């Protein structure tokens, strides 16, 4: 009996150690409500042609996972589930990591395996631009719509273009209003939560936020997120680099809140832009190829 009890105790201790040592999974950028809000706002900005394309492609979901639900905001959440189940190869496509020592995004260096958010957006834009005839092509096109919408949201969360060494802030453990959190999670959902942003209640509020935007270049969007990460997310309000054990409070939140609101608004407008141009047949899907 003592041996059995000892074995059970060792197993419990081993499980606890493994849990502590396990790598932190990257959370969904903006959380579920954030992604729903982005896609709902984008849908409201679509042209009639793009709305028709959206509806038709959503119905192709029956060939992907037997889900022909036409609820776009809900479809935008699928990639975070798929990366752990049916599309495990898409895991790295939710972000792009940049070495901490570097001061700019370099696709040849940071996306050498062609499995980052930039290459994923181009691939899914191409799939969406093609006619789908057979079941396999329709399933791929349905997945491409969901991936594109989700990844456009992801790239606008600054820490999805973060430092490779700290996993986009996941390894930086801080104190956030009386609880333990990691820096990445704060930008994913804690700022939205503290600001009271929820789906669908905050749609009207966010639709009133209209930041100036002249960038139609996906790579420019990624570079902007990188700068926001380096200049804001990774630094406190006095310009010091945030380290594990630091406490972040009102000053950090008040500076971050308008950035988050602006990025979510921009994300919805830019997603709508891509879908509208696709539907019109006027989008150059070779976003990574220099002409």
C-alpha positions in Angstrom: 0.0 0.0 0.0 2.8 2.4 0.9 4.5 1.6 -2.5 1.3 2.4 -4.3 0.8 5.7 -2.5 4.5 6.6 -3.1 4.1 5.9 -6.9 0.9 8.0 -7.0 2.7 10.8 -5.2 5.6 10.7 -7.6 3.2 10.7 -10.6 1.4 13.8 -9.3 4.7 15.6 -8.6 6.0 14.6 -12.1 2.8 15.9 -13.7 3.1 19.2 -11.9 6.7 19.6 -13.0 5.8 18.9 -16.6 3.0 21.4 -16.5 5.3 24.1 -15.2 8.0 23.3 -17.8 5.6 23.0 -20.8 5.9 25.8 -23.3 3.2 28.5 -23.2 0.8 28.2 -26.1 0.3 31.4 -28.0 -3.2 32.7 -27.3 -5.6 33.7 -29.9 -4.8 37.3 -31.0 -7.6 39.6 -29.6 -9.3 36.6 -28.0 -12.5 35.2 -29.4 -14.5 38.4 -29.0 -11.8 40.4 -30.7 -11.8 38.2 -33.8 -15.6 38.2 -33.9 -15.7 42.0 -33.8 -13.1 42.3 -36.6 -15.0 40.0 -38.9 -18.4 41.4 -38.1 -17.2 45.0 -38.8 -15.4 43.8 -42.0 -18.6 42.1 -43.2 -20.5 45.3 -42.8 -18.1 47.1 -45.1 -18.3 44.6 -48.0 -19.6 45.4 -51.4 -22.7 43.4 -52.7 -20.3 41.4 -54.8 -18.0 40.6 -51.9 -21.0 39.7 -49.7 -22.1 37.2 -52.3 -18.6 35.8 -52.5 -18.5 35.5 -48.7 -21.8 33.8 -48.5 -20.9 31.3 -51.2 -17.5 30.5 -49.7 -18.9 30.0 -46.2 -21.4 27.5 -47.6 -18.4 25.5 -49.0 -17.6 24.7 -45.4 -19.8 21.6 -45.7 -16.9 20.1 -47.7 -14.3 21.2 -45.0 -15.9 20.2 -41.7 -19.6 19.7 -42.5 -20.3 23.2 -41.4 -22.0 25.4 -43.9 -23.0 28.0 -41.3 -23.0 31.5 -42.8 -22.0 33.2 -39.6 -18.7 34.9 -40.6 -17.7 36.1 -37.1 -17.9 32.5 -35.8 -16.1 31.1 -38.8 -13.2 33.4 -38.0 -12.5 31.5 -34.8 -11.9 28.2 -36.6 -8.2 28.6 -37.3 -7.3 28.6 -33.6 -9.0 25.2 -33.2 -7.7 23.8 -36.5 -4.0 24.5 -35.6 -4.3 21.9 -32.8 -6.4 19.4 -34.7 -6.9 19.1 -38.5 -4.4 21.7 -39.7 -1.5 21.4 -37.2 0.9 22.7 -39.9 -0.8 26.1 -39.7 0.4 26.8 -36.1 3.4 29.1 -37.1 1.2 30.9 -39.6 -0.5 33.0 -36.8 2.6 35.1 -36.2 6.1 36.1 -37.4 9.1 36.2 -35.0 11.9 38.7 -35.3 15.2 38.3 -33.4 15.4 40.7 -30.5 18.7 42.0 -31.8 17.2 43.1 -35.1 15.3 46.4 -35.7 13.2 45.5 -38.8 11.2 42.6 -40.3 13.1 40.6 -42.9 11.1 37.8 -44.5 14.2 36.1 -45.9 15.4 35.8 -42.3 12.2 35.7 -40.2 10.1 33.5 -42.5 12.8 31.4 -44.2 10.6 28.2 -43.9 7.7 30.1 -45.6 5.4 29.4 -42.6 4.6 32.8 -41.1 1.6 35.1 -41.2 2.8 36.9 -44.3 3.2 33.8 -46.5 0.0 32.4 -45.1 -2.0 35.4 -46.1 -0.6 35.3 -49.6 -1.4 31.6 -50.0 -5.0 32.0 -48.8 -5.6 35.0 -51.0 -4.5 32.9 -54.0 -6.8 30.1 -53.0 -9.7 32.5 -52.6 -9.1 34.0 -56.0 -9.5 30.7 -57.8 -12.7 29.0 -58.9 -13.4 25.8 -56.9 -14.9 22.9 -58.8 -14.4 19.7 -56.9 -15.0 18.9 -53.3 -11.3 19.2 -52.4 -11.0 22.6 -54.0 -14.2 23.8 -52.2 -12.9 22.6 -48.9 -9.6 24.4 -49.4 -11.4 27.6 -50.4 -13.6 27.5 -47.4 -10.6 27.0 -45.2 -8.8 29.8 -47.0 -11.5 32.3 -46.1 -11.4 31.4 -42.5 -7.6 31.5 -42.4 -7.4 34.8 -44.2 -9.9 36.6 -41.9 -8.2 35.2 -38.8 -4.6 35.9 -39.9 -5.4 39.5 -40.9 -6.7 40.0 -37.3 -3.6 38.2 -35.9 -1.0 40.4 -37.7 -2.6 43.6 -36.2 -1.9 42.4 -32.7 1.6 43.9 -32.2 3.0 40.9 -30.3 2.2 38.6 -33.2 5.1 40.4 -34.8 7.2 40.1 -31.6 10.6 38.8 -30.4 11.4 35.2 -31.1 13.4 34.8 -27.9 10.4 35.5 -25.7 7.7 34.0 -28.0 6.1 37.3 -28.7 5.9 38.2 -25.0 4.6 34.8 -23.8 7.6 34.2 -21.7 7.4 37.7 -20.0 5.4 37.1 -16.8 4.1 40.3 -15.2 1.6 41.4 -12.6 -1.6 42.8 -14.1 -4.2 44.3 -11.7 -3.7 41.9 -8.9 -3.1 38.7 -11.0 -0.3 37.0 -12.8 -0.3 37.3 -16.6 2.0 37.2 -19.5 2.7 40.1 -21.8 1.3 38.4 -24.9 -2.0 37.6 -23.2 -2.4 41.1 -22.0 -2.4 42.3 -25.6 -4.5 39.4 -26.8 -7.5 39.9 -24.4 -6.7 41.5 -21.1 -6.7 45.1 -22.4 -10.0 44.4 -24.3 -11.5 42.9 -21.1 -10.5 45.8 -18.9 -11.8 48.3 -21.6 -15.1 46.4 -21.5 -15.0 45.4 -25.2 -17.2 42.5 -26.0 -19.0 40.9 -28.9 -21.5 42.0 -30.1 -22.1 44.8 -27.6 -19.1 46.9 -28.6 -19.7 46.8 -32.4 -21.3 50.3 -32.5 -18.6 51.8 -30.4 -15.7 50.3 -32.5 -17.4 51.3 -35.8 -17.1 54.9 -34.7 -13.3 54.6 -34.5 -11.9 55.4 -37.9 -8.2 55.9 -37.9 -6.5 57.3 -41.0 -5.3 54.6 -43.2 -3.5 54.8 -46.6 -1.6 51.5 -46.5 -2.9 48.8 -48.8 0.3 46.8 -48.5 0.1 43.8 -46.3 3.9 44.0 -45.6 3.4 47.6 -44.4 0.8 46.4 -42.0 3.2 43.9 -40.6 6.0 46.4 -40.2 3.6 48.8 -38.4 2.7 46.0 -35.9 6.4 45.3 -35.4 7.1 49.0 -34.5 4.1 49.1 -32.1 5.4 46.0 -30.4 9.0 47.4 -30.0 8.0 50.9 -29.1 4.9 50.2 -27.0 4.1 46.7 -26.0 7.6 45.8 -24.9 8.2 49.1 -23.0 6.6 50.7 -20.0 5.4 54.3 -20.1 8.9 55.5 -19.1 10.5 53.7 -22.0 12.0 50.9 -20.0 11.9 47.3 -21.4 9.4 45.2 -19.5 10.8 42.2 -17.7 9.3 39.3 -15.9 8.2 40.3 -12.4 7.2 43.9 -13.4 3.8 45.3 -12.5 1.8 47.0 -15.3 -1.1 49.2 -14.3 -3.2 52.2 -15.3 -0.5 54.2 -17.2 0.3 51.2 -19.4 -3.3 50.4 -20.0 -4.3 54.0 -20.9 -1.5 54.1 -23.4 -2.2 50.7 -24.9 -6.0 51.0 -25.1 -6.2 53.5 -28.1 -3.6 51.4 -29.9 -5.7 48.3 -29.5 -8.8 50.0 -30.6 -7.1 51.5 -33.6 -5.6 48.2 -34.6 -8.9 46.3 -34.4 -10.6 49.0 -36.5 -7.8 49.0 -39.1 -7.9 45.2 -39.2 -11.6 45.1 -40.0 -11.2 47.8 -42.8 -8.2 46.1 -44.3 -9.9 42.7 -44.3 -12.9 44.2 -46.0 -10.5 45.8 -48.5 -9.0 42.5 -49.4 -12.3 40.8 -49.8 -13.8 43.6 -51.8 -10.8 43.6 -54.2 -10.9 39.9 -54.5 -14.6 39.9 -55.4 -13.9 42.6 -58.0 -11.0 40.7 -59.5 -8.7 43.7 -59.0 -6.4 42.4 -56.2 -2.8 41.4 -57.0 -2.5 38.4 -54.7 1.3 38.3 -55.1 1.8 40.4 -52.0 5.3 39.1 -51.3 6.7 39.3 -54.8 8.5 42.5 -55.8 7.6 43.4 -59.3 
